[in-house]
């Protein structure tokens, strides 16, 4: 409940002091709020730096673990690759040796047949070129390969060469083609007949025996190919003595399995134990700084809360004590000082009159 004012000058002085203290406290509260915000940023920056340090250290340690084990796994994979290559090489060599062994009789027979044929031709004075595949393909063709050589020779001699010559002639006339064919048939046909007469008629028996020998050679060669394919397709590897290579491969694979298992265990231990230890150590190393920043923030926050509480109390006290007489408009140090001067000068006997004089003076000052 408001009380009667006996000393207006003292009342206004007390009001001015209360408002001044309130303004000072409000300015201080603003400064404390800014300081609190700065302390919060400092603490948050420090916490983030610690968190980043923890994350970077954990990532670095994890990468080092992975790198170490991956290097060992890479070395093991290289050893495994070499062991498998050695095994494959040994198997390939074993297959070659098996093929050579199982076809040795046929190859030896072929060598004997070639010697027999060469001796036969030399004995009967048959030219060596009469024993070639090309000669037998032209005069005693047998089998798909020799027949194809014969047909290809016909195509080249009686189609390719005459047509090629004809298309090289600048002015092509049909009788040119006939003339080219006539010369071609005469040349190649005559050459074929002449060679045949000089060899087939004179050495017919020897050439036929040579044909039989070549047939035996071809038959043996087919048998060799069949044996070779059969051995290459044979899935059994028992004949190649590959046990030591299999043992080496199994040993390397076991080492790789153990390294992979140890890597898994190491990563699990790091994830469940080591990571926590690293984090705790880093946080502990920054604990003093974080505690200091937190304490400083708490002190500033506590001071600000206390000051804000005091400001609320001052606002309520000023509103209750001085507000009913002065109103919010005159709760300012300058205006309160002006009202006090008006009363001290004797121009007004109370606050209401002083306010009226102040307002009237303000209106007069505002007129042109």
Secondary structure, 3 states (H helix, E strand, C coil): CCCCCCCHHHHHHHHHHHHHHHHHHHHHHHHHHHHHHHHHHHHHHHHHHHHHHHHHHHHHHHHHHHHHHHHHHHHHHHHHHHHHHHHHHHHHHHHHHHHHHHCHHHHHHHHHHHHHHHHHHHHCCCCHHHHCHHHHHHHCCCHHHHHHHHHHHHHHHHHHHHHHHHHHCCCCCHHHHHHHHHHHHHHHHHHHHHHHHHHCCCCHHHHHHHHHHHHHHHHHHHHHHHHHHHHHHCCCCHHHCCHHHHHHHHHHHHHHHHHHHHHHHHHHHHHHHHHHHHHHHHHHHCHHHHHHHHHHHHHHHHHHHHHHHHHHHHHHHHHHHHHHHHCHHHCCHHHHHHHHHHHHCCCCCCHHHHHHHHHHHHHHHHCC
